[in-house]
Amino acid sequence: MITYEPSDEKTAAEAKTEAQRIAFGPLVFQATMAMRRLGILDTLRTNRAGVTATEIAQSLEISEYGTRVLLEAGLSAGIVALSHEGRFTLTKTGYFLLKDELTSVNLNFVADVCYDGMRYLTDAIVEQKPKGLQVFGKWGTIYEGLAQLPQAVQRSWFAFDHFYSDLAFPSVLPLVFDRPIARLLDVGGNTGKWALRCVAHDPHVYVTILDLPGQLEKAERNIRAAGMSERVVCQPIDLLSDAAAWPKGADAIFMSQFLDCFSAAQIVSLLKRAHAAMDAKTSLYILETYWDRQEQEAAAFTLHNTSLYFACLANGNSKMYHSSEMKHWVAAAGLRIVREIDSIGVGHTLWECKR
C-alpha cells in the first residue's frame, strides 16, 4: 500500500522545476486537451518514425504556428519528443494520454466537470460549500442538479463515476452472493447498474434502489429497458431526512462509492439508518476507494485530487477518505466489520458489516 513518509530529497533546482510545473499545470492541461482534440497526438501515434510540425499542420489543416506552440509545450511536459532532424514522436506518457481508458476518463472529467468551477476552490474551502457549482446552476449539491447538467458534462460525470465501479462489480458480485439473498437494498443506486447486475446474476433476488428523485430518472429508464421492473423497484428518498425510514427486512444492504459523497457526521447518520434497517441476518456491504489502500501512486494521486472536486463542486463537505476514518464511523454507528477485502478492480475495498 502507498505510504507517505516525511522526506524531501529533491535538490533546490529540482524543487524549483517541479514548482514551475505546478504553476503552469492548468496551461499544460489545456495544451494536452487541444492536442488530443485536434488530432495531433493521434497523428504522432500513427507516425512512429516521427513527423515534422509542418507535416502535422498540413495533414490536419491547422496553422503551423499553432501546431508548433502545442508541440513545444508538449516537449516540456514530456508528452512528445523531438529528434535532431526536427521530427516529433509520441512518448509513453503521450500514448497514455491518448489511448489509456483510465486517463481519458480522468481527462474528460476534469475538462468538462471540474475545470471551470475549480477557480472557486478557495471560496469553497472557506465557506464549506460547493461554490464551483455555480458555473452550472444554483443547487445545493451536484447530485440535485445532475439530471439538468449539459449532456457533455453528464457524459463525463457518469463515465468517471462508472469506470471505477464497473471494473469492481464483477469481482464483488460473487462475494455478496456467496449466500442466498432474497431482498437487497441498493442505497445510492444511481443509474441502476448494480441493481441490474444483481438480478442478472441471481434470478431469485429482488432489489430496491434508494436515491434522490432526479438520480432515479435514469435508473427507471434503464430498468424498464432491461425488462426488470418487476424485480427492481426505485424508491425516491432524501437519504439524510430523519422522517425518511429505510425499508426493513433486506438480506443485504449495498453502498457503492456512496459514503464518500458525505461529511463525517452525515456518514455516521447514514450508517445509523442502515443499522436501524438491519436485523441479525442482514449484511451491510460498503464498497469504497480509500487512498491509503492503493497499491499504485497514480491511484492515490487520483483520489486525493478527486477530493478537491468534492470540496469545490459536489457538496463542499466530503472527500475520499482514509480507511481508518471510515472504520471509526462504522463503529460509531454500532456496526462491526466481519470481512475486509482489498485490491478489487482498480483499487476498491469491500467491507461486510454486521450489527
C-alpha positions as a Python dict, from the first residue, in 0.01 Angstrom:
ca = {
    (1, 'M'): (0, 0, 0),
    (2, 'I'): (106, 361, -61),
    (3, 'T'): (273, 535, 233),
    (4, 'Y'): (374, 897, 274),
    (5, 'E'): (681, 920, 494),
    (6, 'P'): (831, 1266, 560),
    (7, 'S'): (1105, 1324, 301),
    (8, 'D'): (1223, 1597, 68),
    (9, 'E'): (1521, 1467, -121),
    (10, 'K'): (1498, 1695, -425),
    (11, 'T'): (1773, 1942, -492),
    (12, 'A'): (1680, 2310, -490),
    (13, 'A'): (1689, 2315, -870),
    (14, 'E'): (1466, 2008, -896),
    (15, 'A'): (1221, 2151, -647),
    (16, 'K'): (1208, 2480, -836),
    (17, 'T'): (1142, 2299, -1162),
    (18, 'E'): (863, 2100, -1000),
    (19, 'A'): (716, 2425, -868),
    (20, 'Q'): (702, 2564, -1222),
    (21, 'R'): (525, 2252, -1343),
    (22, 'I'): (258, 2318, -1083),
    (23, 'A'): (242, 2690, -1167),
    (24, 'F'): (181, 2620, -1535),
    (25, 'G'): (-18, 2299, -1476),
    (26, 'P'): (-352, 2440, -1598),
    (27, 'L'): (-189, 2555, -1924),
    (28, 'V'): (-25, 2217, -1978),
    (29, 'F'): (-363, 2052, -1923),
    (30, 'Q'): (-534, 2270, -2185),
    (31, 'A'): (-250, 2216, -2430),
    (32, 'T'): (-287, 1841, -2381),
    (33, 'M'): (-660, 1855, -2444),
    (34, 'A'): (-604, 2067, -2755),
    (35, 'M'): (-353, 1815, -2895),
    (36, 'R'): (-599, 1533, -2829),
    (37, 'R'): (-897, 1715, -2981),
    (38, 'L'): (-712, 1844, -3288),
    (39, 'G'): (-568, 1503, -3369),
    (40, 'I'): (-202, 1593, -3311),
    (41, 'L'): (-139, 1311, -3063),
    (42, 'D'): (-311, 1059, -3288),
    (43, 'T'): (-104, 1175, -3587),
    (44, 'L'): (213, 1120, -3384),
    (45, 'R'): (91, 775, -3278),
    (46, 'T'): (42, 664, -3638),
    (47, 'N'): (382, 802, -3748),
    (48, 'R'): (618, 622, -3513),
    (49, 'A'): (927, 717, -3717),
    (50, 'G'): (847, 1081, -3646),
    (51, 'V'): (680, 1365, -3828),
    (52, 'T'): (760, 1735, -3865),
    (53, 'A'): (541, 2017, -3738),
    (54, 'T'): (487, 2128, -4099),
    (55, 'E'): (362, 1783, -4199),
    (56, 'I'): (128, 1765, -3899),
    (57, 'A'): (-15, 2111, -3971),
    (58, 'Q'): (-74, 2026, -4336),
    (59, 'S'): (-235, 1688, -4268),
    (60, 'L'): (-472, 1831, -4004),
    (61, 'E'): (-533, 2163, -4185),
    (62, 'I'): (-436, 2377, -3887),
    (63, 'S'): (-177, 2652, -3874),
    (64, 'E'): (189, 2560, -3841),
    (65, 'Y'): (219, 2831, -3576),
    (66, 'G'): (-50, 2671, -3357),
    (67, 'T'): (93, 2325, -3417),
    (68, 'R'): (440, 2433, -3304),
    (69, 'V'): (307, 2613, -2995),
    (70, 'L'): (133, 2296, -2879),
    (71, 'L'): (416, 2059, -2969),
    (72, 'E'): (676, 2271, -2790),
    (73, 'A'): (458, 2282, -2480),
    (74, 'G'): (433, 1904, -2513),
    (75, 'L'): (812, 1877, -2515),
    (76, 'S'): (849, 2029, -2168),
    (77, 'A'): (555, 1824, -2041),
    (78, 'G'): (715, 1501, -2160),
    (79, 'I'): (427, 1426, -2395),
    (80, 'V'): (631, 1442, -2717),
    (81, 'A'): (999, 1409, -2809),
    (82, 'L'): (1198, 1588, -3082),
    (83, 'S'): (1481, 1435, -3287),
    (84, 'H'): (1785, 1619, -3421),
    (85, 'E'): (1622, 1601, -3763),
    (86, 'G'): (1324, 1801, -3638),
    (87, 'R'): (1080, 1512, -3626),
    (88, 'F'): (835, 1479, -3337),
    (89, 'T'): (737, 1147, -3181),
    (90, 'L'): (490, 1044, -2913),
    (91, 'T'): (634, 945, -2572),
    (92, 'K'): (492, 675, -2345),
    (93, 'T'): (323, 948, -2143),
    (94, 'G'): (169, 1085, -2460),
    (95, 'Y'): (44, 739, -2553),
    (96, 'F'): (-131, 701, -2217),
    (97, 'L'): (-285, 1047, -2253),
    (98, 'L'): (-425, 940, -2588),
    (99, 'K'): (-518, 573, -2555),
    (100, 'D'): (-540, 471, -2188),
    (101, 'E'): (-906, 446, -2084),
    (102, 'L'): (-846, 545, -1721),
    (103, 'T'): (-650, 853, -1828),
    (104, 'S'): (-912, 951, -2087),
    (105, 'V'): (-1192, 923, -1831),
    (106, 'N'): (-998, 1142, -1587),
    (107, 'L'): (-905, 1398, -1853),
    (108, 'N'): (-1264, 1438, -1970),
    (109, 'F'): (-1394, 1457, -1613),
    (110, 'V'): (-1151, 1736, -1526),
    (111, 'A'): (-1211, 1921, -1855),
    (112, 'D'): (-1591, 1902, -1862),
    (113, 'V'): (-1693, 1879, -1496),
    (114, 'C'): (-1418, 2035, -1285),
    (115, 'Y'): (-1211, 2288, -1478),
    (116, 'D'): (-1428, 2599, -1490),
    (117, 'G'): (-1559, 2566, -1136),
    (118, 'M'): (-1226, 2497, -968),
    (119, 'R'): (-1136, 2865, -970),
    (120, 'Y'): (-1376, 2893, -677),
    (121, 'L'): (-1188, 2636, -468),
    (122, 'T'): (-1059, 2891, -216),
    (123, 'D'): (-1414, 3019, -158),
    (124, 'A'): (-1539, 2660, -126),
    (125, 'I'): (-1280, 2576, 139),
    (126, 'V'): (-1352, 2892, 338),
    (127, 'E'): (-1732, 2864, 320),
    (128, 'Q'): (-1751, 2480, 318),
    (129, 'K'): (-1991, 2498, 27),
    (130, 'P'): (-1956, 2379, -336),
    (131, 'K'): (-1900, 2730, -472),
    (132, 'G'): (-1772, 2599, -805),
    (133, 'L'): (-2113, 2451, -881),
    (134, 'Q'): (-2237, 2799, -971),
    (135, 'V'): (-2085, 2760, -1319),
    (136, 'F'): (-2362, 2507, -1390),
    (137, 'G'): (-2657, 2619, -1181),
    (138, 'K'): (-2796, 2706, -840),
    (139, 'W'): (-2816, 2379, -647),
    (140, 'G'): (-2704, 2280, -301),
    (141, 'T'): (-2511, 1979, -435),
    (142, 'I'): (-2422, 1849, -779),
    (143, 'Y'): (-2648, 1547, -721),
    (144, 'E'): (-2956, 1769, -706),
    (145, 'G'): (-2877, 1914, -1048),
    (146, 'L'): (-2717, 1614, -1214),
    (147, 'A'): (-3010, 1544, -1444),
    (148, 'Q'): (-3007, 1909, -1556),
    (149, 'L'): (-2637, 1940, -1634),
    (150, 'P'): (-2534, 1982, -2002),
    (151, 'Q'): (-2518, 1649, -2184),
    (152, 'A'): (-2140, 1661, -2233),
    (153, 'V'): (-2092, 1726, -1861),
    (154, 'Q'): (-2329, 1441, -1769),
    (155, 'R'): (-2144, 1203, -2003),
    (156, 'S'): (-1808, 1281, -1847),
    (157, 'W'): (-1950, 1268, -1492),
    (158, 'F'): (-2112, 928, -1538),
    (159, 'A'): (-1812, 790, -1729),
    (160, 'F'): (-1589, 887, -1436),
    (161, 'D'): (-1832, 753, -1177),
    (162, 'H'): (-1897, 425, -1359),
    (163, 'F'): (-1545, 350, -1481),
    (164, 'Y'): (-1420, 254, -1138),
    (165, 'S'): (-1730, 72, -1017),
    (166, 'D'): (-1776, -117, -1346),
    (167, 'L'): (-1434, -276, -1304),
    (168, 'A'): (-1511, -370, -943),
    (169, 'F'): (-1863, -514, -981),
    (170, 'P'): (-1769, -848, -1148),
    (171, 'S'): (-1544, -932, -853),
    (172, 'V'): (-1791, -806, -594),
    (173, 'L'): (-2098, -998, -715),
    (174, 'P'): (-1982, -1346, -604),
    (175, 'L'): (-1865, -1202, -272),
    (176, 'V'): (-2207, -1053, -197),
    (177, 'F'): (-2399, -1351, -335),
    (178, 'D'): (-2199, -1619, -158),
    (179, 'R'): (-2520, -1694, 34),
    (180, 'P'): (-2888, -1678, -70),
    (181, 'I'): (-3021, -1322, -90),
    (182, 'A'): (-3393, -1270, -145),
    (183, 'R'): (-3403, -892, -95),
    (184, 'L'): (-3125, -641, -148),
    (185, 'L'): (-3136, -270, -66),
    (186, 'D'): (-2918, -63, -302),
    (187, 'V'): (-2854, 268, -125),
    (188, 'G'): (-2748, 546, -361),
    (189, 'G'): (-2814, 322, -659),
    (190, 'N'): (-2755, 596, -918),
    (191, 'T'): (-2842, 471, -1269),
    (192, 'G'): (-2927, 119, -1154),
    (193, 'K'): (-2617, -53, -1289),
    (194, 'W'): (-2550, -254, -972),
    (195, 'A'): (-2916, -348, -928),
    (196, 'L'): (-2939, -478, -1285),
    (197, 'R'): (-2618, -676, -1242),
    (198, 'C'): (-2765, -832, -927),
    (199, 'V'): (-3086, -952, -1090),
    (200, 'A'): (-2889, -1082, -1388),
    (201, 'H'): (-2655, -1269, -1153),
    (202, 'D'): (-2924, -1420, -930),
    (203, 'P'): (-3271, -1496, -1074),
    (204, 'H'): (-3425, -1503, -725),
    (205, 'V'): (-3319, -1165, -583),
    (206, 'Y'): (-3541, -855, -566),
    (207, 'V'): (-3376, -514, -539),
    (208, 'T'): (-3498, -180, -404),
    (209, 'I'): (-3296, 127, -502),
    (210, 'L'): (-3294, 426, -268),
    (211, 'D'): (-3183, 759, -412),
    (212, 'L'): (-3285, 1117, -489),
    (213, 'P'): (-3573, 1155, -739),
    (214, 'G'): (-3351, 1320, -1001),
    (215, 'Q'): (-3097, 1041, -976),
    (216, 'L'): (-3360, 771, -1020),
    (217, 'E'): (-3497, 901, -1351),
    (218, 'K'): (-3217, 731, -1547),
    (219, 'A'): (-3235, 423, -1327),
    (220, 'E'): (-3605, 377, -1402),
    (221, 'R'): (-3544, 414, -1776),
    (222, 'N'): (-3263, 159, -1764),
    (223, 'I'): (-3470, -85, -1560),
    (224, 'R'): (-3766, -62, -1798),
    (225, 'A'): (-3535, -109, -2098),
    (226, 'A'): (-3392, -423, -1935),
    (227, 'G'): (-3741, -558, -1865),
    (228, 'M'): (-3672, -580, -1493),
    (229, 'S'): (-3940, -353, -1349),
    (230, 'E'): (-4095, -639, -1151),
    (231, 'R'): (-3769, -724, -974),
    (232, 'V'): (-3609, -380, -934),
    (233, 'V'): (-3806, -106, -761),
    (234, 'C'): (-3695, 257, -727),
    (235, 'Q'): (-3787, 440, -408),
    (236, 'P'): (-3721, 817, -423),
    (237, 'I'): (-3596, 937, -87),
    (238, 'D'): (-3398, 1207, 88),
    (239, 'L'): (-3148, 972, 245),
    (240, 'L'): (-3049, 1223, 513),
    (241, 'S'): (-3403, 1305, 622),
    (242, 'D'): (-3493, 1190, 973),
    (243, 'A'): (-3851, 1140, 854),
    (244, 'A'): (-3749, 904, 573),
    (245, 'A'): (-3735, 549, 707),
    (246, 'W'): (-3544, 289, 508),
    (247, 'P'): (-3724, -38, 422),
    (248, 'K'): (-3653, -318, 667),
    (249, 'G'): (-3617, -689, 607),
    (250, 'A'): (-3342, -690, 343),
    (251, 'D'): (-3087, -971, 350),
    (252, 'A'): (-2822, -731, 224),
    (253, 'I'): (-2770, -356, 205),
    (254, 'F'): (-2521, -232, -54),
    (255, 'M'): (-2341, 103, -74),
    (256, 'S'): (-2106, 151, -369),
    (257, 'Q'): (-1895, 469, -386),
    (258, 'F'): (-2170, 624, -178),
    (259, 'L'): (-2037, 725, 163),
    (260, 'D'): (-1755, 934, 14),
    (261, 'C'): (-2028, 1171, -105),
    (262, 'F'): (-2098, 1281, 254),
    (263, 'S'): (-1936, 1451, 551),
    (264, 'A'): (-1822, 1265, 861),
    (265, 'A'): (-2138, 1349, 1057),
    (266, 'Q'): (-2359, 1254, 762),
    (267, 'I'): (-2177, 923, 718),
    (268, 'V'): (-2242, 828, 1081),
    (269, 'S'): (-2606, 930, 1038),
    (270, 'L'): (-2641, 718, 722),
    (271, 'L'): (-2476, 419, 884),
    (272, 'K'): (-2711, 451, 1181),
    (273, 'R'): (-3005, 448, 938),
    (274, 'A'): (-2862, 133, 784),
    (275, 'H'): (-2825, -14, 1134),
    (276, 'A'): (-3193, 61, 1206),
    (277, 'A'): (-3298, -116, 885),
    (278, 'M'): (-3088, -425, 962),
    (279, 'D'): (-3155, -732, 1171),
    (280, 'A'): (-2916, -1002, 1290),
    (281, 'K'): (-2902, -1172, 949),
    (282, 'T'): (-2857, -858, 739),
    (283, 'S'): (-2516, -778, 594),
    (284, 'L'): (-2417, -423, 504),
    (285, 'Y'): (-2165, -411, 220),
    (286, 'I'): (-1955, -95, 179),
    (287, 'L'): (-1755, -65, -144),
    (288, 'E'): (-1515, 231, -137),
    (289, 'T'): (-1178, 352, -263),
    (290, 'Y'): (-959, 455, 32),
    (291, 'W'): (-648, 648, -60),
    (292, 'D'): (-432, 463, 193),
    (293, 'R'): (-529, 124, 49),
    (294, 'Q'): (-396, 190, -302),
    (295, 'E'): (-110, -12, -450),
    (296, 'Q'): (-22, 242, -720),
    (297, 'E'): (87, 601, -666),
    (298, 'A'): (-129, 713, -960),
    (299, 'A'): (-440, 577, -787),
    (300, 'A'): (-371, 762, -462),
    (301, 'F'): (-296, 1079, -662),
    (302, 'T'): (-630, 1046, -840),
    (303, 'L'): (-818, 1003, -514),
    (304, 'H'): (-650, 1299, -343),
    (305, 'N'): (-746, 1524, -632),
    (306, 'T'): (-1097, 1381, -653),
    (307, 'S'): (-1139, 1517, -300),
    (308, 'L'): (-1090, 1866, -447),
    (309, 'Y'): (-1385, 1802, -680),
    (310, 'F'): (-1599, 1706, -379),
    (311, 'A'): (-1491, 2018, -190),
    (312, 'C'): (-1549, 2262, -475),
    (313, 'L'): (-1826, 2116, -691),
    (314, 'A'): (-2001, 1813, -544),
    (315, 'N'): (-2113, 1920, -198),
    (316, 'G'): (-1840, 2113, -16),
    (317, 'N'): (-1806, 1872, 275),
    (318, 'S'): (-1695, 1525, 162),
    (319, 'K'): (-1377, 1363, 29),
    (320, 'M'): (-1202, 1038, -49),
    (321, 'Y'): (-1131, 904, 296),
    (322, 'H'): (-854, 719, 479),
    (323, 'S'): (-977, 374, 577),
    (324, 'S'): (-915, 439, 948),
    (325, 'E'): (-1162, 729, 939),
    (326, 'M'): (-1435, 510, 790),
    (327, 'K'): (-1367, 231, 1039),
    (328, 'H'): (-1419, 478, 1322),
    (329, 'W'): (-1756, 587, 1181),
    (330, 'V'): (-1868, 228, 1121),
    (331, 'A'): (-1804, 153, 1488),
    (332, 'A'): (-1976, 476, 1596),
    (333, 'A'): (-2292, 356, 1419),
    (334, 'G'): (-2295, 33, 1617),
    (335, 'L'): (-2161, -183, 1335),
    (336, 'R'): (-1864, -417, 1309),
    (337, 'I'): (-1661, -524, 1007),
    (338, 'V'): (-1666, -902, 967),
    (339, 'R'): (-1495, -926, 628),
    (340, 'E'): (-1246, -697, 456),
    (341, 'I'): (-1114, -739, 100),
    (342, 'D'): (-870, -500, -71),
    (343, 'S'): (-747, -457, -429),
    (344, 'I'): (-1080, -507, -605),
    (345, 'G'): (-1099, -355, -954),
    (346, 'V'): (-872, -50, -973),
    (347, 'G'): (-842, -1, -600),
    (348, 'H'): (-1169, -70, -423),
    (349, 'T'): (-1208, -220, -77),
    (350, 'L'): (-1517, -420, 20),
    (351, 'W'): (-1631, -438, 382),
    (352, 'E'): (-1905, -665, 505),
    (353, 'C'): (-2059, -526, 825),
    (354, 'K'): (-2299, -666, 1082),
    (355, 'R'): (-2491, -518, 1374),
}
